[in-house]
Amino acid sequence: MVSVPPFTRFSSFLAYSNAMYERRAQPRQRVFKAGTIEFDGVGIDCTIRNLSAIGAGLEVASPAGIPHEITLNIRTREVRQHCYVVWRKEKHIGVAFG
């Protein structure tokens, strides 16, 4: 029986785990930017936690009441992006640009 060093086993496990849970078409870059979620004349502050060319992860006080279709205003870039909410968790939402 061939002995595999513990570090090799661990790094293989991490590679498998990351591949198993990453379902995005493009990897997102971690960021910490101020933003506003806009819909129906309302603006809700958010923190943009990760960002790619096709979507973003947003931290919000509560996802309750945020509709499926929104506009994300990224304050530091002065960019407004039309988005669709694709998932919701306790204080986070994931959006796809479109």
C-alpha positions in Angstrom: 0.0 0.0 0.0 1.3 3.4 -1.0 1.2 6.1 1.7 -0.1 9.5 0.6 1.2 12.5 2.7 -1.6 14.2 4.7 -1.1 17.6 3.0 -1.6 16.0 -0.4 -4.9 14.3 0.8 -6.1 17.6 2.2 -5.3 19.7 -0.9 -7.0 17.1 -3.0 -10.0 17.3 -0.8 -10.1 21.1 -1.0 -9.9 21.1 -4.8 -12.7 18.5 -5.0 -14.8 20.5 -2.4 -14.4 23.8 -4.3 -15.3 22.3 -7.6 -18.3 20.5 -6.1 -19.9 23.7 -4.7 -18.9 26.3 -7.4 -21.8 26.4 -9.9 -21.2 29.9 -11.4 -20.4 30.2 -15.1 -17.6 32.7 -14.2 -15.8 33.0 -10.9 -16.5 36.1 -8.8 -14.0 38.5 -7.4 -14.3 39.3 -3.7 -15.1 43.0 -3.2 -16.4 45.3 -0.5 -18.4 48.1 -2.2 -21.4 50.2 -1.3 -24.4 49.8 -3.5 -28.1 50.5 -3.7 -30.8 48.1 -4.8 -33.5 50.1 -6.7 -37.0 49.1 -7.6 -40.4 50.8 -7.8 -38.9 54.2 -6.8 -37.4 52.7 -3.7 -33.7 52.4 -2.8 -32.3 49.9 -0.4 -28.6 50.1 0.8 -26.5 47.0 0.2 -22.9 45.8 0.3 -21.5 44.2 -2.8 -19.5 41.2 -1.5 -18.5 39.6 -4.8 -18.7 40.6 -8.4 -18.2 39.1 -11.9 -19.1 40.2 -15.4 -22.4 38.3 -15.2 -23.5 38.7 -11.6 -22.9 39.7 -8.0 -23.4 38.6 -4.4 -25.1 41.3 -2.2 -25.4 41.6 1.5 -28.7 43.2 2.7 -30.5 43.9 6.0 -33.3 41.5 4.8 -34.1 40.1 1.4 -37.9 40.3 2.2 -39.7 42.6 -0.1 -37.0 42.7 -2.8 -38.6 41.7 -6.1 -37.2 39.4 -8.7 -36.1 42.2 -11.0 -34.0 45.1 -9.7 -31.5 47.7 -10.6 -28.1 47.6 -8.8 -26.4 50.9 -8.4 -22.6 50.5 -7.7 -21.7 53.8 -6.1 -17.9 53.8 -6.5 -18.2 53.0 -10.2 -21.3 55.1 -10.8 -22.7 52.2 -12.7 -26.4 51.1 -12.8 -27.0 47.4 -13.8 -30.3 45.7 -14.5 -30.4 42.4 -12.5 -32.5 39.3 -11.7 -32.4 37.8 -8.2 -31.4 34.2 -8.6 -31.1 33.2 -4.9 -31.9 34.5 -1.4 -30.5 33.6 2.0 -30.9 35.2 5.4 -29.0 38.4 4.7 -27.7 37.8 1.2 -29.0 37.7 -2.4 -27.3 36.6 -5.6 -28.1 38.5 -8.8 -27.5 37.8 -12.4 -27.0 40.8 -14.7 -29.3 41.0 -17.6 
